[in-house]
Amino acid sequence: MLSQEFINEVKERNDITDVIGGYVNLKRSGRNSKGLCPFHSEKTPSFTVYTDTASFYCFGCQTGGDVIGFIRKIENLDYVEAVKFLANRAGIAVPEEGKNDGLSHMRMRIREQNREAGRFFYRSLYSPAGKNALEYFRSRGLTDDTIRRFGLGWSPDGWDMLVRHLGELGYKRDEILAADLGYTSRKGGIIDRFRNRVMFPIIDLQGNVVAFGGRKFTDDVSGGKYVNTSDTLIYRKTNNLFAMNMAKNSKSRELILCEGYMDVIALHQAGFSNAVAALGTAVTPQQARIIHKYADRVILSQDGDEAGQKSIARSIPIMNDEGLDVRVLEITGAKDPDEFIKKYGPERFKMLLDGCSNDIEYSIMRIGSKYDVSTDDGRLHYLREVCEYLGGLGNLEREVYAARIADKLRVEKNAVLSQAEASARRRKKSEMEKDFREMAKTTAGIGNKINPERSVKLRASNAEYALLAILFNHQDMIPKAAQELPPSDFVTDFGKRIYSAFIELNQSGQEVSVSLLSQQFSDEETSEIVKIINSEKSVGTNDYDNFIEIIRKEHFTPDPREAAKLSSEELLAQMYRMKKEKK
């Protein structure tokens, strides 16, 4: 176990604003900093880093914690690994441990297995049994050098060939299952996850094989077109991009986001080393953030079918929210980049890239493709939809594209602009109403799963939250509070647990910190604690006695749900106790 002294040193040497600023574009707001949340998609910043309490909280997705908690979530690490990550960042030597941490050890074993599996698949591809799989790759125009660089392979046509190979190397049943390289059969044994498929290793930014994609290359194989590694301790498909380990080394600050593995590999072989692909899922904010780390512009390249166009439409706002310059590649004469390069060569493809439309032009073009603007009815429907779209743009963009549309349709620019501005006002009003409703729900405690008693005992829980904020930010007052108000007087169970933790840490001579509290509470509970200590910290210490008094009184006030169950005698006795306490 890492000592608390070491953890404290790691936190002191890793300023939370600096650390989070490496992942989120933060802007100062008084003593704090704000930005777009990296854990969910949003257009209005609701993610705040609090300097005073060395914590963060997002009012959009209710995620919060300290610097260790942030690294845990953003890098998909356990607690010890997150501390070590930050220690390495600060150049602090990590103390030697007597034995491996359970999760860390399992992660290491999964990485080792994936490396061995990659070697196994590659050798199998060049074995006599892999002849057809190798021929498939060559029929797609891939050279042996490209196959080697990407570590492509073939999973043999057997039930447990990889599982038996890993077993011979000393890997146990639970380790093979944890790596998702095998799964439990109906008879209780383990069989291979991938069978008779061409294999694409997925490699993280540090060069580790973290997962695999297996593609059907013959109709003889049962199942869907692709079989992919499920999320494991070292892999989440939403947090990775295929070939990003190579593309990050390209000199261009531009990345091409393709639809599939083969498009990426074909582009790399043709000299476009800045191509990557999402991993069988819609583009996520996490992937957009990774892209922005290595590029300022992203070119979206998807198949020309309806599914591909819908994917582009979903990806544009996510990339925009990350602050990327978005372009859309339109391919004519071929269904994808791989086919286009084979037919016309890399030079023509480069011309396509240079002529990409931006995301606004693409979106307007897509709207126009739905209507026949040569008719009055078509023009009217087109103008209604395109003005609604323009309402979501900034003032400058709205002005420019309103002029273009007016010129194209031979209508007054002011007519287009006024409709677009009306749309913008409706959007703003709708967003404000939504924010107000969410604020009202939060204030009233409605839907609070962490503290379900809050909405029923609102006055008491508000006093509890305010008192907890005072005590966290003025910890010298904790001993006084412990004498005047025992934890048993707290009304909500969640507030009682937090208060008890404050007292225990204080009595043991430790500072109450988010880091120490996170070791006693779940991630969701820690997030709620961070919200409490930051949202209520403006409360003055002069109100301390008032909050103590409210909690005492509310402790004797029956829960309305329980009061309805009391007999007349029990209710009278309860009221007598309340009057006595009031005196």
C-alpha positions as CSV (number, residue, x, y, z in Angstrom):
1,M,0.0,0.0,0.0
2,L,1.2,3.5,-0.8
3,S,1.4,5.6,2.4
4,Q,-0.8,8.6,2.9
5,E,2.2,10.8,3.2
6,F,3.3,9.8,-0.3
7,I,-0.2,10.3,-1.7
8,N,-0.3,13.8,-0.1
9,E,3.1,14.7,-1.7
10,V,1.8,13.5,-5.1
11,K,-1.2,15.8,-4.8
12,E,0.8,18.7,-3.6
13,R,3.2,18.4,-6.6
14,N,0.3,18.1,-9.1
15,D,-1.7,21.3,-9.2
16,I,-5.2,20.2,-10.1
17,T,-5.7,23.1,-12.5
18,D,-2.5,22.3,-14.4
19,V,-3.3,18.6,-14.6
20,I,-6.8,19.1,-15.8
21,G,-5.7,21.9,-18.1
22,G,-3.8,19.3,-20.1
23,Y,-7.1,17.6,-21.0
24,V,-9.6,20.4,-20.9
25,N,-9.4,23.9,-22.3
26,L,-10.0,25.9,-19.1
27,K,-10.8,29.5,-18.7
28,R,-10.4,31.5,-15.5
29,S,-13.6,32.4,-13.7
30,G,-12.7,34.3,-10.5
31,R,-10.6,32.0,-8.4
32,N,-11.8,28.9,-10.3
33,S,-11.6,27.7,-13.8
34,K,-14.3,26.5,-16.2
35,G,-14.4,24.4,-19.4
36,L,-16.4,21.9,-21.4
37,C,-16.7,18.6,-19.5
38,P,-14.5,15.8,-20.8
39,F,-16.9,13.1,-19.6
40,H,-20.0,14.1,-21.5
41,S,-20.9,16.1,-24.6
42,E,-22.0,19.7,-23.9
43,K,-22.0,23.1,-25.5
44,T,-22.2,25.3,-22.4
45,P,-19.3,24.8,-19.9
46,S,-20.6,23.2,-16.7
47,F,-17.3,21.7,-15.6
48,T,-15.5,23.7,-12.8
49,V,-12.1,23.3,-11.2
50,Y,-12.1,24.7,-7.7
51,T,-8.7,26.1,-6.6
52,D,-9.5,26.4,-2.9
53,T,-10.6,22.8,-2.4
54,A,-8.4,21.3,-5.1
55,S,-11.4,19.5,-6.6
56,F,-13.5,19.5,-9.8
57,Y,-17.2,19.1,-10.4
58,C,-19.5,19.0,-13.5
59,F,-23.0,20.2,-12.9
60,G,-24.0,18.5,-16.2
61,C,-23.1,14.9,-15.5
62,Q,-22.6,15.2,-11.7
63,T,-19.1,13.9,-11.8
64,G,-16.5,15.2,-9.3
65,G,-13.5,14.5,-7.2
66,D,-9.9,15.5,-6.7
67,V,-6.9,15.3,-9.0
68,I,-6.5,11.6,-8.4
69,G,-10.1,11.0,-9.1
70,F,-9.9,12.9,-12.4
71,I,-6.9,10.9,-13.6
72,R,-8.6,7.7,-12.6
73,K,-11.7,8.5,-14.8
74,I,-9.9,10.2,-17.7
75,E,-7.2,7.5,-18.1
76,N,-9.3,4.5,-17.0
77,L,-7.0,3.6,-14.1
78,D,-7.5,2.3,-10.6
79,Y,-6.6,4.4,-7.6
80,V,-3.0,3.1,-7.1
81,E,-2.3,3.4,-10.8
82,A,-3.6,7.0,-10.9
83,V,-1.4,7.9,-8.0
84,K,1.6,6.4,-9.8
85,F,0.7,8.2,-13.0
86,L,0.7,11.5,-11.2
87,A,3.9,10.6,-9.4
88,N,5.6,9.9,-12.7
89,R,4.3,13.2,-14.0
90,A,5.8,15.1,-11.1
91,G,9.1,13.1,-11.2
92,I,8.5,11.5,-7.8
93,A,10.0,8.1,-7.3
94,V,7.3,5.5,-6.3
95,P,8.2,3.5,-3.2
96,E,8.8,-0.2,-3.8
97,E,5.9,-2.4,-2.8
98,G,6.1,-5.8,-1.2
99,K,3.6,-7.4,-3.5
100,N,1.6,-6.5,-6.6
101,D,-1.8,-4.8,-6.2
102,G,-4.6,-7.1,-7.4
103,L,-6.0,-4.9,-10.2
104,S,-2.6,-3.6,-11.3
105,H,-1.3,-7.2,-11.5
106,M,-4.3,-8.3,-13.5
107,R,-3.9,-5.3,-15.9
108,M,-0.2,-6.4,-16.4
109,R,-1.3,-10.0,-17.1
110,I,-3.9,-8.8,-19.7
111,R,-1.3,-6.7,-21.5
112,E,1.1,-9.6,-21.6
113,Q,-1.6,-11.9,-23.0
114,N,-2.5,-9.4,-25.7
115,R,1.1,-9.2,-26.7
116,E,1.4,-13.0,-26.9
117,A,-2.0,-13.2,-28.7
118,G,-0.8,-10.7,-31.3
119,R,2.3,-12.8,-32.0
120,F,0.2,-15.9,-32.2
121,F,-2.1,-14.4,-34.7
122,Y,0.7,-13.0,-36.8
123,R,2.6,-16.4,-36.9
124,S,-0.7,-18.2,-37.8
125,L,-1.2,-15.8,-40.7
126,Y,2.0,-16.9,-42.3
127,S,1.5,-20.6,-41.5
128,P,0.2,-23.0,-44.1
129,A,-3.2,-23.0,-42.4
130,G,-3.4,-19.2,-42.8
131,K,-2.9,-19.2,-46.6
132,N,-6.4,-18.0,-47.4
133,A,-6.3,-15.2,-44.8
134,L,-3.0,-14.0,-46.1
135,E,-4.4,-14.1,-49.7
136,Y,-7.3,-12.0,-48.5
137,F,-5.0,-9.3,-47.3
138,R,-2.9,-9.4,-50.5
139,S,-6.1,-9.2,-52.6
140,R,-6.8,-6.0,-50.8
141,G,-3.5,-4.7,-52.0
142,L,-1.6,-4.9,-48.7
143,T,2.2,-5.6,-48.8
144,D,4.0,-7.8,-46.3
145,D,5.7,-4.6,-44.9
146,T,2.2,-3.1,-44.2
147,I,1.0,-6.4,-42.7
148,R,4.1,-6.4,-40.4
149,R,3.8,-2.7,-39.4
150,F,0.2,-3.1,-38.3
151,G,0.8,-6.5,-36.8
152,L,-2.1,-8.1,-38.8
153,G,-2.9,-11.7,-38.3
154,W,-5.3,-14.6,-38.5
155,S,-7.1,-16.5,-35.7
156,P,-7.0,-20.2,-36.5
157,D,-10.2,-22.1,-37.3
158,G,-10.4,-24.1,-34.0
159,W,-12.3,-23.9,-30.8
160,D,-9.5,-23.3,-28.3
161,M,-6.1,-23.0,-30.1
162,L,-5.3,-19.6,-28.6
163,V,-6.7,-20.6,-25.1
164,R,-4.5,-23.7,-25.0
165,H,-1.4,-21.7,-26.2
166,L,-2.0,-19.1,-23.4
167,G,-2.5,-21.9,-20.9
168,E,0.9,-23.4,-21.9
169,L,2.5,-20.0,-21.2
170,G,1.1,-20.0,-17.6
171,Y,-2.0,-17.8,-18.0
172,K,-4.9,-18.9,-15.8
173,R,-8.6,-19.2,-16.6
174,D,-9.7,-16.0,-14.9
175,E,-6.9,-14.0,-16.6
176,I,-7.9,-15.3,-20.1
177,L,-11.5,-14.4,-19.4
178,A,-10.5,-10.9,-18.1
179,A,-8.6,-10.2,-21.3
180,D,-11.7,-11.3,-23.3
181,L,-9.5,-13.6,-25.5
182,G,-11.8,-16.5,-24.5
183,Y,-15.3,-17.0,-23.1
184,T,-17.1,-19.7,-21.2
185,S,-18.8,-22.3,-23.3
186,R,-22.1,-24.0,-22.5
187,K,-20.2,-26.9,-21.1
188,G,-18.2,-24.7,-18.7
189,G,-14.9,-24.7,-20.6
190,I,-13.1,-21.8,-22.3
191,I,-13.1,-21.4,-26.0
192,D,-11.5,-18.8,-28.2
193,R,-13.2,-15.4,-28.7
194,F,-11.8,-15.1,-32.2
195,R,-11.9,-18.0,-34.7
196,N,-11.1,-18.0,-38.4
197,R,-11.0,-14.3,-38.8
198,V,-8.4,-11.8,-40.0
199,M,-7.1,-9.9,-37.0
200,F,-6.4,-6.2,-36.4
201,P,-4.5,-5.4,-33.2
202,I,-5.6,-2.2,-31.4
203,I,-2.5,-0.5,-29.9
204,D,-2.7,2.3,-27.4
205,L,-0.6,5.5,-27.4
206,Q,2.1,3.8,-25.3
207,G,2.5,1.0,-27.8
208,N,0.7,-1.7,-25.9
209,V,-1.7,-4.1,-27.6
210,V,-4.9,-3.5,-25.7
211,A,-7.6,-5.2,-27.9
212,F,-8.4,-6.9,-31.2
213,G,-10.8,-6.6,-34.0
214,G,-11.6,-9.8,-35.9
215,R,-13.1,-9.5,-39.5
216,K,-14.9,-12.2,-41.4
217,F,-13.1,-12.8,-44.7
218,T,-15.1,-15.8,-46.0
219,D,-18.8,-16.7,-46.0
220,D,-17.9,-19.9,-44.2
221,V,-17.4,-18.1,-40.9
222,S,-20.5,-17.8,-38.7
223,G,-21.5,-14.7,-36.8
224,G,-21.4,-11.0,-37.8
225,K,-18.9,-9.2,-40.0
226,Y,-16.8,-8.1,-37.0
227,V,-16.0,-9.5,-33.6
228,N,-14.3,-7.1,-31.3
229,T,-12.8,-7.2,-27.8
230,S,-15.3,-6.0,-25.2
231,D,-14.2,-3.4,-22.6
232,T,-11.6,-4.7,-20.2
233,L,-9.5,-3.4,-17.4
234,I,-7.1,-1.9,-19.9
235,Y,-9.4,-1.1,-22.8
236,R,-12.5,1.0,-23.5
237,K,-13.4,1.4,-27.2
238,T,-14.8,4.9,-26.5
239,N,-11.3,6.0,-25.3
240,N,-9.2,4.6,-28.1
241,L,-8.7,5.2,-31.9
242,F,-7.3,2.6,-34.3
243,A,-3.8,3.6,-35.6
244,M,-3.6,6.6,-33.3
245,N,-0.2,5.3,-32.1
246,M,1.1,5.8,-35.6
247,A,-0.9,8.9,-36.6
248,K,0.3,10.9,-33.6
249,N,3.8,10.9,-35.0
250,S,2.8,12.4,-38.3
251,K,4.0,16.0,-38.8
252,S,0.6,17.2,-39.8
253,R,-1.8,18.9,-37.4
254,E,-4.6,17.3,-39.4
255,L,-6.1,13.9,-38.9
256,I,-8.4,11.9,-41.2
257,L,-11.1,10.0,-39.3
258,C,-12.1,7.0,-41.4
259,E,-14.8,4.4,-41.0
260,G,-12.9,1.1,-40.8
261,Y,-9.6,-0.6,-40.3
262,M,-8.9,-1.3,-44.0
263,D,-9.5,2.4,-45.0
264,V,-6.9,3.5,-42.4
265,I,-4.4,0.8,-43.4
266,A,-4.8,1.6,-47.1
267,L,-4.3,5.3,-46.5
268,H,-1.1,4.7,-44.4
269,Q,0.3,2.4,-47.2
270,A,-0.5,5.2,-49.7
271,G,1.5,7.7,-47.6
272,F,-1.3,9.3,-45.6
273,S,0.1,8.4,-42.1
274,N,-2.4,10.7,-40.4
275,A,-5.4,8.4,-40.7
276,V,-7.3,6.9,-37.8
277,A,-10.6,5.2,-37.2
278,A,-13.2,4.9,-34.4
279,L,-13.6,1.4,-33.1
280,G,-17.0,0.1,-34.2
281,T,-18.8,2.9,-32.3
282,A,-20.1,6.4,-32.9
283,V,-17.4,9.0,-32.3
284,T,-17.3,10.0,-28.6
285,P,-16.2,13.2,-26.8
286,Q,-13.2,11.2,-25.4
287,Q,-12.1,10.3,-28.9
288,A,-12.5,13.9,-30.0
289,R,-10.3,15.0,-27.1
290,I,-7.6,12.6,-28.1
291,I,-7.8,13.9,-31.7
292,H,-7.5,17.5,-30.5
293,K,-4.4,16.6,-28.6
294,Y,-2.6,15.8,-31.8
295,A,-4.5,17.9,-34.4
296,D,-6.3,21.2,-35.0
297,R,-8.3,19.9,-38.0
298,V,-10.1,16.7,-38.5
299,I,-11.4,15.4,-41.9
300,L,-14.4,13.1,-41.5
301,S,-14.3,10.3,-44.1
302,Q,-17.2,7.9,-44.1
303,D,-18.9,5.8,-46.6
304,G,-21.3,7.6,-48.9
305,D,-24.3,5.5,-47.8
306,E,-27.0,6.8,-45.5
307,A,-25.3,5.2,-42.4
308,G,-22.1,6.9,-43.2
309,Q,-23.8,10.3,-43.7
310,K,-25.6,9.9,-40.4
311,S,-22.3,9.1,-38.7
312,I,-20.8,12.4,-40.0
313,A,-23.9,14.3,-38.8
314,R,-23.4,12.9,-35.3
315,S,-19.7,13.5,-35.3
316,I,-19.7,17.2,-36.3
317,P,-21.2,18.7,-33.1
318,I,-18.9,16.5,-31.0
319,M,-15.8,17.7,-32.9
320,N,-17.1,21.3,-32.8
321,D,-17.6,21.1,-29.0
322,E,-13.9,20.1,-28.7
323,G,-12.9,23.2,-30.7
324,L,-11.7,21.3,-33.8
325,D,-11.8,22.7,-37.3
326,V,-14.1,20.1,-39.0
327,R,-13.9,19.2,-42.7
328,V,-16.0,16.6,-44.6
329,L,-14.5,14.4,-47.3
330,E,-16.9,13.7,-50.2
331,I,-15.8,10.8,-52.4
332,T,-17.3,10.4,-55.9
333,G,-16.6,7.5,-58.1
334,A,-15.8,5.1,-55.3
335,K,-17.4,3.9,-52.1
336,D,-14.5,4.5,-49.7
337,P,-10.9,5.9,-49.6
338,D,-9.4,2.4,-50.2
339,E,-11.3,1.9,-53.4
340,F,-10.7,5.5,-54.6
341,I,-6.9,5.2,-54.2
342,K,-6.9,1.9,-56.0
343,K,-8.9,3.4,-58.9
344,Y,-7.4,6.9,-59.1
345,G,-4.2,6.9,-57.1
346,P,-3.0,8.9,-54.0
347,E,-2.4,12.2,-55.9
348,R,-6.1,12.4,-56.8
349,F,-7.0,11.5,-53.2
350,K,-4.8,14.4,-52.0
351,M,-6.7,16.7,-54.2
352,L,-9.9,15.5,-52.6
353,L,-8.5,16.2,-49.2
354,D,-7.5,19.8,-50.2
355,G,-11.0,20.5,-51.5
356,C,-12.9,19.3,-48.5
357,S,-15.9,21.4,-47.5
358,N,-16.2,22.7,-43.9
359,D,-18.8,21.3,-41.6
360,I,-21.3,24.2,-42.1
361,E,-21.1,23.9,-45.9
362,Y,-21.6,20.2,-45.7
363,S,-24.6,20.5,-43.3
364,I,-26.3,23.1,-45.6
365,M,-25.6,20.9,-48.6
366,R,-27.2,17.9,-46.8
367,I,-30.3,19.9,-46.0
368,G,-30.5,21.1,-49.7
369,S,-30.3,17.5,-51.0
370,K,-33.7,16.8,-49.3
371,Y,-35.7,19.4,-51.3
372,D,-36.4,20.4,-54.9
373,V,-35.6,24.1,-54.7
374,S,-36.8,24.6,-58.2
375,T,-40.4,24.5,-56.8
376,D,-42.0,27.1,-54.5
377,D,-42.9,24.3,-52.0
378,G,-39.4,22.9,-52.0
379,R,-37.8,26.3,-51.5
380,L,-40.1,27.1,-48.6
381,H,-39.4,23.8,-46.8
382,Y,-35.7,24.2,-47.5
383,L,-35.6,27.8,-46.1
384,R,-37.5,26.7,-42.9
385,E,-35.0,23.9,-42.2
386,V,-31.8,25.8,-43.2
387,C,-32.8,28.8,-41.1
388,E,-33.4,26.6,-38.1
389,Y,-29.9,25.2,-38.7
390,L,-28.4,28.7,-39.0
391,G,-30.0,29.6,-35.7
392,G,-27.4,27.3,-34.0
393,L,-24.4,29.1,-35.5
394,G,-22.5,32.1,-34.2
395,N,-23.4,35.6,-35.4
396,L,-20.6,35.9,-37.9
397,E,-21.2,32.5,-39.5
398,R,-25.0,33.2,-39.5
399,E,-24.4,36.5,-41.4
400,V,-22.1,34.9,-44.0
401,Y,-24.2,31.8,-44.8
402,A,-27.5,33.7,-44.8
403,A,-26.1,35.9,-47.6
404,R,-25.0,32.8,-49.6
405,I,-28.4,31.1,-49.2
406,A,-30.3,34.3,-50.1
407,D,-28.1,34.8,-53.2
408,K,-28.6,31.1,-54.2
409,L,-32.4,31.3,-53.9
410,R,-32.8,34.9,-55.0
411,V,-34.5,36.1,-51.8
412,E,-33.8,39.0,-49.5
413,K,-30.9,38.4,-47.2
414,N,-32.7,40.1,-44.3
415,A,-35.6,37.7,-44.7
416,V,-33.2,34.7,-44.2
417,L,-31.4,36.4,-41.4
418,S,-34.5,37.4,-39.5
419,Q,-35.8,33.8,-39.6
420,A,-32.4,32.4,-38.5
421,E,-32.2,35.0,-35.6
422,A,-35.7,34.0,-34.5
423,S,-34.5,30.4,-34.4
424,A,-31.5,31.5,-32.3
425,R,-33.8,33.2,-29.8
426,R,-35.9,30.1,-29.5
427,R,-32.9,27.9,-28.9
428,K,-31.5,30.3,-26.3
429,K,-34.9,30.4,-24.5
430,S,-35.2,26.6,-24.6
431,E,-31.7,26.2,-23.1
432,M,-32.4,28.7,-20.4
433,E,-35.6,27.0,-19.4
434,K,-33.9,23.6,-19.4
435,D,-31.1,25.0,-17.1
436,F,-33.7,26.6,-14.8
437,R,-35.6,23.3,-14.5
438,E,-32.4,21.4,-13.7
439,M,-31.4,24.0,-11.2
440,A,-34.8,23.8,-9.5
441,K,-34.6,20.0,-9.4
442,T,-31.1,20.1,-7.9
443,T,-32.1,22.8,-5.3
444,A,-35.1,20.7,-4.2
445,G,-33.1,17.5,-4.2
446,I,-35.5,15.8,-6.7
447,G,-34.1,12.7,-8.2
448,N,-31.0,12.7,-6.0
449,K,-30.1,9.0,-5.9
450,I,-27.1,9.5,-3.6
451,N,-29.2,11.2,-0.9
452,P,-32.9,10.1,-1.6
453,E,-34.0,11.6,1.7
454,R,-33.0,15.1,0.6
455,S,-36.2,16.0,-1.3
456,V,-38.4,14.8,1.6
457,K,-36.3,16.5,4.3
458,L,-35.2,19.5,2.3
459,R,-34.8,22.0,5.1
460,A,-32.7,19.6,7.2
461,S,-30.5,18.5,4.4
462,N,-29.9,22.1,3.3
463,A,-28.7,22.8,6.8
464,E,-26.6,19.7,6.9
465,Y,-25.0,20.5,3.5
466,A,-24.3,24.1,4.6
467,L,-22.8,22.9,7.9
468,L,-20.6,20.3,6.2
469,A,-19.3,23.0,3.8
470,I,-18.4,25.3,6.7
471,L,-16.6,22.5,8.5
472,F,-14.7,21.4,5.4
473,N,-13.5,24.9,4.7
474,H,-12.9,25.7,8.4
475,Q,-11.6,22.5,9.8
476,D,-10.6,24.0,13.1
477,M,-14.4,24.1,13.9
478,I,-14.8,20.3,13.7
479,P,-14.0,19.6,17.3
480,K,-16.5,22.2,18.5
481,A,-19.2,20.7,16.2
482,A,-18.5,17.2,17.4
483,Q,-19.1,18.3,21.0
484,E,-22.3,20.2,20.2
485,L,-23.9,17.9,17.7
486,P,-23.5,14.1,17.7
487,P,-23.7,12.4,14.2
488,S,-26.9,10.7,15.4
489,D,-28.7,14.0,15.3
490,F,-28.1,14.3,11.5
491,V,-31.4,13.8,9.7
492,T,-30.2,12.2,6.4
493,D,-28.2,9.0,6.5
494,F,-25.8,10.4,3.8
495,G,-25.2,13.6,5.7
496,K,-24.6,11.6,8.9
497,R,-21.9,9.4,7.1
498,I,-20.1,12.4,5.8
499,Y,-20.2,14.2,9.2
500,S,-18.9,11.1,10.9
501,A,-16.0,10.8,8.5
502,F,-15.1,14.4,9.1
503,I,-15.0,13.8,12.9
504,E,-13.0,10.6,12.6
505,L,-10.4,12.1,10.3
506,N,-10.1,15.2,12.4
507,Q,-9.7,13.1,15.6
508,S,-7.0,11.0,14.0
509,G,-5.0,14.1,13.3
510,Q,-5.6,14.1,9.5
511,E,-6.8,16.9,7.3
512,V,-10.2,16.2,5.8
513,S,-9.6,16.0,2.0
514,V,-11.5,14.8,-1.0
515,S,-8.7,12.2,-1.5
516,L,-9.3,10.7,1.9
517,L,-13.0,10.8,1.7
518,S,-12.9,9.1,-1.8
519,Q,-11.4,6.1,-0.1
520,Q,-14.5,5.8,2.2
521,F,-17.2,6.7,-0.4
522,S,-18.1,5.5,-3.8
523,D,-17.3,7.6,-6.9
524,E,-20.9,8.9,-7.1
525,E,-20.9,9.7,-3.4
526,T,-17.6,11.5,-3.7
527,S,-19.0,13.6,-6.6
528,E,-21.9,14.6,-4.4
529,I,-19.5,15.6,-1.6
530,V,-17.5,17.7,-3.9
531,K,-20.7,19.5,-5.0
532,I,-21.6,20.1,-1.3
533,I,-18.3,21.6,-0.2
534,N,-18.0,23.9,-3.3
535,S,-21.6,24.9,-3.8
536,E,-22.1,25.8,-0.1
537,K,-18.7,27.2,0.7
538,S,-19.9,30.8,0.4
539,V,-21.9,30.3,3.6
540,G,-20.4,32.3,6.4
541,T,-19.3,30.9,9.7
542,N,-21.7,33.3,11.4
543,D,-24.5,31.0,10.3
544,Y,-22.9,28.0,12.1
545,D,-25.2,28.1,15.2
546,N,-28.3,28.5,13.0
547,F,-27.5,25.4,11.0
548,I,-26.8,23.4,14.2
549,E,-30.2,24.5,15.6
550,I,-32.1,23.6,12.4
551,I,-30.6,20.1,12.3
552,R,-31.5,19.5,16.0
553,K,-35.1,20.6,15.5
554,E,-35.5,18.7,12.2
555,H,-34.1,15.6,13.9
556,F,-37.3,15.4,15.9
557,T,-39.6,16.3,13.1
558,P,-41.3,13.1,11.7
559,D,-40.8,12.1,8.2
560,P,-44.1,12.8,6.5
561,R,-44.1,9.4,4.9
562,E,-43.6,7.8,8.4
563,A,-46.0,10.2,10.2
564,A,-48.9,8.9,8.1
565,K,-48.3,5.4,9.5
566,L,-48.3,6.5,13.2
567,S,-51.3,5.9,15.5
568,S,-52.9,8.9,17.2
569,E,-51.1,8.1,20.5
570,E,-47.7,7.8,18.7
571,L,-48.3,11.1,16.9
572,L,-49.2,12.9,20.1
573,A,-46.1,11.5,21.8
574,Q,-44.0,12.7,18.8
575,M,-45.5,16.2,19.0
576,Y,-44.8,16.3,22.8
577,R,-41.1,15.5,22.2
578,M,-40.9,18.2,19.6
579,K,-42.4,20.8,21.9
580,K,-40.1,19.8,24.7
581,E,-37.0,20.0,22.4
582,K,-38.2,23.5,21.2
583,K,-38.3,24.8,24.8
